[in-house]
């Protein structure tokens, strides 16, 4: 399956999951309803600009639409959005908690490896 075919399937899936009609998506992307119909049917290739516009209208990754990643919104974006809502002090506190958690995970991994070699 080529990129356009993958995108066609994922655009339709994304649109339906977001409860958008073809008209809704076309309006948000400033393209004709016919353009969206042809793209979703896999009968029309599209410009990169159109892909980005389609991706941004329901807030999904263009990498997801073309099949490069399997989640509509990359985890880094989700985490970044959460962090952007925190104060500087809250971010510092969160980093300290995460650092401690990573230390615990590393120690647990080391303990598991030592026990498995016995």
ChimeraX attribute file (.defattr): number of C-alpha atoms within 10 A of each C-alpha:
attribute: neighborCount
match mode: 1-to-1
recipient: residues
	/A:1	6
	/A:2	8
	/A:3	12
	/A:4	20
	/A:5	20
	/A:6	17
	/A:7	24
	/A:8	22
	/A:9	16
	/A:10	18
	/A:11	25
	/A:12	21
	/A:13	14
	/A:14	19
	/A:15	18
	/A:16	12
	/A:17	10
	/A:18	11
	/A:19	10
	/A:20	14
	/A:21	13
	/A:22	19
	/A:23	15
	/A:24	14
	/A:25	21
	/A:26	20
	/A:27	14
	/A:28	14
	/A:29	20
	/A:30	12
	/A:31	15
	/A:32	13
	/A:33	17
	/A:34	12
	/A:35	16
	/A:36	24
	/A:37	17
	/A:38	14
	/A:39	21
	/A:40	23
	/A:41	14
	/A:42	16
	/A:43	13
	/A:44	15
	/A:45	17
	/A:46	15
	/A:47	9
	/A:48	10
	/A:49	9
	/A:50	15
	/A:51	20
	/A:52	17
	/A:53	19
	/A:54	25
	/A:55	20
	/A:56	14
	/A:57	15
	/A:58	18
	/A:59	14
	/A:60	18
	/A:61	22
	/A:62	21
	/A:63	18
	/A:64	20
	/A:65	28
	/A:66	20
	/A:67	18
	/A:68	12
	/A:69	13
	/A:70	12
	/A:71	13
	/A:72	18
	/A:73	15
	/A:74	15
	/A:75	10
	/A:76	9
	/A:77	11
	/A:78	10
	/A:79	10
	/A:80	11
	/A:81	11
	/A:82	10
	/A:83	14
	/A:84	10
	/A:85	10
	/A:86	12
	/A:87	10
	/A:88	11
	/A:89	9
	/A:90	12
	/A:91	14
	/A:92	12
	/A:93	12
	/A:94	14
	/A:95	12
	/A:96	12
	/A:97	12
	/A:98	12
	/A:99	12
	/A:100	12
	/A:101	12
	/A:102	12
	/A:103	12
	/A:104	12
	/A:105	12
	/A:106	12
	/A:107	12
	/A:108	12
	/A:109	12
	/A:110	12
	/A:111	11
	/A:112	11
	/A:113	11
	/A:114	10
	/A:115	9
	/A:116	8
	/A:117	6
	/A:118	5
